[in-house]
Amino acid sequence: MKREGNLIFGTVLIGVAILVIVEASFFPKFVVSGKKLPGPAFFPTILGIILIISGFYEIIMALLEKRFFRLSKPFSNYLKDWGIQNVLILLLMLIIYVPIIKFLGFILGTFIISSLLMVRLKTGWIRSVVVSIALIVVIVLLFEKVFKIPLPEGVFGIKF
């Protein structure tokens, strides 16, 4: 399972990295006095590049292991694996997170996504709700109050 897991992990890393870089390319450019400076796209782009390198490393390491191309069990059995299901669910949540926070707003969207993910990881409903609320409070205080960066309010206009 380790070989297949490394291959899947590397592929997922590259996929997420490409999404991050593409999304960062739509960020506004930062120009001061006619000079182009690193703007909001700088960090996500660097992160994407690091993720691509890490993904290729994982894939290469998986390919270099002996007997890679011989699966130890049928492909459908891999989808029954709890860890692979978690990776696929996390990927799905990452893909739908942006549309959800645009529609529902940051507070409600983040609460729903983080609570569902924590329940999936067997933390229990009460703990997932408490941790989700704490996460939202910290992020809202940091971004809206300290950095003065507004977060999406969504159709309900929920503010902190």
N, C-alpha and C positions, 0 to 999 in steps of 0.2 A: 504494500500500500504506500510505502514511503516514496517510491519512484513516481507513481501516478499522482500522489499528493503534491510532490514538488513540481511536476509538470502542470497540473491544474493551477497551483498557486502562482507559478511564473506567468502563465497565460492571463490569469486574473489581474496580476500586477500590471502587466503591459496594457491590458484593456482599460483599467482604471487610469493609468498614466496618460493614455491617449485622450480619454475623456477630460481629464484635468487640463491638459495642454490646450485642447480645442476650446474648452470653456474659458480658459484664461486669455485666449487670443481675442475674445470679445470684450475684455475689460478695457476701460478707457485708458488712453495713453497719458503719460504724465510729462508735461512740457512746462518748464519754467524759464522765462527770459529767452525763449527760442532754443533752449537746450533740452534734448530728450533725456530724461532721467529714468531710473528704474521705478516703475509704477506699481499699481496693484497686481499686475500680471507677473511680476518678477518672481515672487516666492512660489506661487503655484507652478510656474514653468520649471523652476529649479527642482521642485518636489517631483514633478512629472518625469523629468530626466533621470533623477535618482531612482524612481520606481521602475522606469524602463530598464535601466542598467541592472537593477536587482532582479527584475523579471527574467531577463535574458540569462543572468547568472543561474537562477533556479532551473530554467529549462535546460541549459547546457549541463549542469550537474546531473539532472535527471537522465539526459540522453547518454551521458558517459557511464552511467551505471550499467552493469551487465544485465542481460536478458530483459532490457526495457520493453521491447516490442511484444513480449509474450505476457498477456494479461493473466493475472493469477485467478481471476473470476470473471464471469460475464459482466458486460458494461452496466446492465440494469441493476446489478447488485451494488455497484458503486453509488447509485442514486439513493439507495436505502441506507447508506452510511450517514450517521448523525453529523459528523464533521463536514462532509461534502454538502449535505443539506443546509447546514449553517452558512457555509460560504456562498451557496447559491441564493439563499434568502437575504444575506447581507448585501450581495450584489444587486438584487432586485430592489431592496430598500434604498440603496445609494442612488439607483437610477430614478426611482420615483420620488426621492426626497425633494429635489429642486422644484418640480411641478407642485408638490404638496405644499411647500412653504410659500410658493407664489400665490396659491389659491387660499389656503387656510391661514397663512401667516407663520412667522417663525415660531412663536410660542406654542400654538396649538399643533402645528406640524411636527415640531421637534418632540413635543410631549408624546404624541401618538407613535412616531417612529421609534424613539428611544425606549418607550415602555414596551412596545411589541417585541423589539429585539431582546430586551432584558428578560422578558417572560419566556421567549423562545430559548434563551440560555439558562432557563430554570432558576431565575433569581426570586421568583414569587411576585405576585401582584403588588403587595404593599411596598416591598423594597424597591421594585421597579418604578412605582409612582413617586416615592420619596426621592430616589436618585434622579429621576427625570426632572422633577421640580427643582432640585438643587442645581442640576446642570443648567437648566434654563435661567435660573436666577443669576448664576455666576456669569454666563455668557452675556446676558442682557446688561448686567451691571458693567461688565468689562467693555463691551462694544458701544452701547448706547450712552452710558454715563461717563466712562473714562475716555474712550476714543472718539465719542460723538459720531458714531457711524450708525445710521438708522437701519433697523432690521425690518424685513417684510412684515406688513400688518395683515395682509390677506383681505378677503371680502368681509370679514367680521370686524376688522379694525381693532383687534385686541392689542392693547399697549400695556407696558409694565408700569 
